[in-house]
Amino acid sequence: MISKDLLQPFQYLFDTELIESIAHVALLKNYQKLDIIIDIGQELNFIPLLIKGNIKVLREDNNGDELLLYVLESGDTCAMSLTCCMVKSVSKIRAIADDEVTVIMIPIAQMKLWFNTNESWRQFILQSYQIRFDEMLETIDTIAFMKMDERLFKYLKDHVKLTASTTLEMTHQEISEDLNTSRVVISRLLKQLEREEKIELGRNKIRVLEF
């Protein structure tokens, strides 16, 4: 059993009965930055509800290169893991802690039961599908229609919104992995953005000046 106070990010989404039920069945887990929360090929017995921190959801190609699909924030769940649970398939994505993360894990059986019996849970699941689907469409549009420098600047601005800070602690290598390109390309484009006075570069830090 967990404290109902931990469920504060979900208080406005779930009814009182559901909050009570979640507090009784959920498991609490904490992760450090870069910890793998869900891995590709993993069988899922629980779905995560994000209490604190951000989680990056990534897809891996046949060469082992990763592409960032979307980022989860407090109050979110992962629609891709929901799908795996509903159809009993293994995970097709990797979910990695982007900073210190706290999640609560909901057993599959409870997830399915609540979907059939609780309107607030059903609406949360359906809305989560819609939000993540829209974000994946945005990712596809970004890859298909934006040049790499535009993708990079959008990536930085999105992280400003996520972290509520214009100073981002990230390495060139980390950015290159998220955008599925080389570190050399990212370093060159970051220098270009700095010359354009859109950002200011520091050691493992990027200050976004225009957003």
C-alpha positions in Angstrom: 0.0 0.0 0.0 1.2 3.5 -0.8 0.3 6.9 0.6 -2.5 8.7 -1.2 -0.4 11.8 -1.0 1.9 10.4 -3.7 -1.0 10.3 -6.1 -1.3 14.1 -6.1 -0.5 14.4 -9.8 -3.5 12.2 -10.6 -6.0 13.7 -8.1 -7.7 15.8 -10.8 -7.9 12.8 -13.2 -9.2 10.0 -11.0 -12.3 9.7 -8.8 -12.0 9.1 -5.0 -12.8 5.4 -5.3 -10.1 4.9 -7.9 -7.5 6.8 -5.8 -8.2 4.5 -2.9 -7.9 1.4 -5.1 -4.6 2.5 -6.6 -3.2 3.3 -3.1 -3.9 -0.3 -2.1 -2.5 -2.2 -5.1 0.3 -0.1 -6.5 4.0 -0.6 -6.0 6.3 2.3 -5.6 9.6 2.4 -7.5 12.4 5.0 -7.8 15.0 5.3 -10.6 18.1 7.3 -11.1 19.0 9.2 -14.4 19.7 6.7 -17.3 18.1 3.7 -15.4 16.1 1.5 -17.8 12.5 1.3 -16.6 11.1 -0.7 -19.5 13.3 -2.5 -22.1 12.8 -3.8 -25.6 11.6 -7.4 -25.5 10.5 -7.2 -21.9 7.3 -8.9 -20.8 5.2 -6.3 -18.9 3.3 -7.3 -15.8 2.7 -3.7 -14.6 2.1 -0.3 -16.2 3.8 2.8 -14.9 2.2 6.0 -13.7 4.8 8.7 -13.5 4.8 10.6 -10.1 8.0 12.6 -10.4 10.6 13.3 -13.1 10.7 12.7 -16.9 11.0 9.5 -18.8 12.3 9.2 -22.4 10.6 6.7 -24.6 12.9 5.4 -27.4 12.6 3.1 -30.4 15.6 1.1 -31.6 16.4 0.1 -35.2 18.1 -3.1 -36.4 21.5 -1.4 -36.0 21.0 -0.6 -32.4 20.5 3.1 -33.1 17.8 4.8 -31.0 15.3 7.5 -31.8 13.4 9.6 -29.2 9.6 9.1 -29.7 8.3 11.3 -26.8 9.0 12.3 -23.2 6.7 11.5 -20.3 6.1 14.0 -17.5 4.5 13.8 -14.0 0.9 12.6 -14.4 1.5 10.6 -17.6 1.7 6.9 -18.4 3.2 5.2 -21.4 0.7 4.3 -24.1 3.1 1.8 -25.7 3.3 -0.2 -22.5 -0.5 -0.1 -22.2 -0.8 -1.6 -25.7 1.7 -4.4 -24.7 -0.3 -5.2 -21.6 -3.7 -5.2 -23.4 -2.6 -7.7 -26.2 0.0 -9.6 -24.1 3.0 -8.8 -26.3 6.6 -7.9 -25.4 7.7 -4.2 -25.2 8.7 -2.6 -28.6 10.2 0.5 -26.8 12.8 1.4 -24.2 11.8 3.8 -21.4 14.8 5.5 -19.7 14.8 7.8 -16.7 15.8 11.3 -17.8 16.5 12.4 -14.2 15.5 11.1 -10.8 12.1 9.4 -11.4 9.4 8.1 -9.1 6.7 5.8 -10.6 3.9 3.6 -9.2 3.3 0.3 -10.9 -0.2 -0.9 -11.6 -0.7 -4.7 -12.1 -2.2 -5.6 -15.5 -5.2 -7.4 -14.0 -6.2 -4.2 -12.1 -5.6 -2.0 -15.2 -8.0 -4.2 -17.2 -10.6 -4.4 -14.4 -10.7 -0.6 -14.0 -10.9 -0.1 -17.7 -14.2 -2.0 -17.7 -15.6 -0.6 -14.4 -14.2 2.9 -13.8 -15.0 5.8 -16.1 -12.2 8.1 -14.8 -9.6 5.3 -15.5 -11.1 4.5 -18.9 -10.9 8.2 -19.9 -7.4 8.5 -18.7 -6.3 5.5 -20.7 -8.0 6.7 -23.9 -6.7 10.2 -23.5 -3.2 8.9 -23.0 -3.4 6.9 -26.2 -4.5 10.1 -28.1 -1.8 12.3 -26.6 1.0 9.8 -27.3 -0.4 9.2 -30.8 -0.4 12.9 -31.5 3.2 13.2 -30.2 4.4 10.3 -32.4 2.8 12.0 -35.4 4.7 15.2 -34.5 7.9 13.2 -34.3 7.3 11.7 -37.8 6.5 15.2 -39.2 9.7 16.5 -37.6 11.8 13.8 -39.2 10.1 14.0 -42.6 9.8 17.8 -43.0 12.5 19.5 -40.9 16.2 19.9 -41.5 18.5 18.6 -38.7 19.3 22.1 -37.4 15.5 22.8 -37.1 15.0 19.4 -35.4 17.8 20.2 -33.0 16.5 23.6 -32.0 13.0 22.2 -31.5 14.5 19.5 -29.3 16.2 22.1 -27.2 13.0 24.2 -26.9 10.9 21.2 -26.0 13.4 20.4 -23.2 13.1 24.0 -21.9 9.4 23.4 -21.5 9.8 20.0 -19.9 12.4 21.2 -17.3 11.0 24.7 -16.9 14.6 25.9 -17.2 16.5 27.7 -20.0 19.7 26.0 -18.8 19.8 22.3 -20.0 22.3 19.8 -18.5 23.0 17.5 -21.4 25.9 16.3 -23.5 26.3 16.4 -27.3 26.4 12.6 -27.3 23.1 12.4 -25.5 21.4 14.7 -28.0 22.9 12.8 -30.9 21.5 9.5 -29.6 18.0 11.1 -29.1 18.0 12.5 -32.6 19.6 9.4 -34.2 22.5 11.3 -35.7 26.3 11.6 -35.1 27.8 13.6 -32.2 30.0 15.5 -34.8 26.9 16.7 -36.6 25.3 17.9 -33.3 28.4 19.7 -32.2 28.6 21.5 -35.5 25.0 22.5 -35.4 25.2 23.7 -31.8 28.1 25.9 -32.7 25.9 27.3 -35.6 23.0 28.0 -33.2 25.5 29.7 -30.8 26.7 32.0 -33.6 23.1 32.8 -34.4 22.8 33.8 -30.7 20.0 31.3 -30.1 21.9 29.4 -27.5 25.0 29.7 -25.3 27.3 26.6 -24.9 29.0 25.6 -21.6 30.5 22.4 -20.3 27.8 19.8 -20.6 25.3 22.7 -20.4 23.3 24.6 -23.0 21.5 27.8 -22.3 18.7 28.5 -24.6 18.4 32.2 -25.4 15.6 32.2 -27.9 12.4 30.1 -27.5 
